[in-house]
């Protein structure tokens, strides 16, 4: 934390990039979504509890023969 601030102090290009990025940042209230907590908890299990939600991960697990035969329990 602070590396970006130091970069902006010494680089006009870094300052310009940061200003551009800051225009695209928004605020998202996750607590509004009634399924957020469940989805959040399920995504912390590795492999993920609901692999249908993560097709890239599923593909890699299948490719290397590590796709679970019994998935972890869902919350």
Residue, then its C-alpha position, 0 to 999 in steps of 0.5 A: x500500500x503506498x507504492x501506487x501513490x509513490x509512483x504518482x509522485x514521480x511519474x506523470x504517466x502513472x498519475x494519468x493512468x490512475x486518474x483514468x482508472x478512478x473514473x471507472x470505479x463504482x460502488x457495489x453494495x454486496x449486502x443487498x444481494x440475498x444470495x451473496x453470503x451463500x455464494x461467498x461461502x461456497x466459493x471459498x471451498x476448494x474445489x468450489x462447492x458448486x463447480x457449475x459456477x466456475x466452468x474454467x476451474x471445472x475444465x482444468x480439474x477434469x483435464x488433470x483428473x482432479x475433478x471431485x467425484x463427490x463435491x463438498x457440501x453447499x451452504 
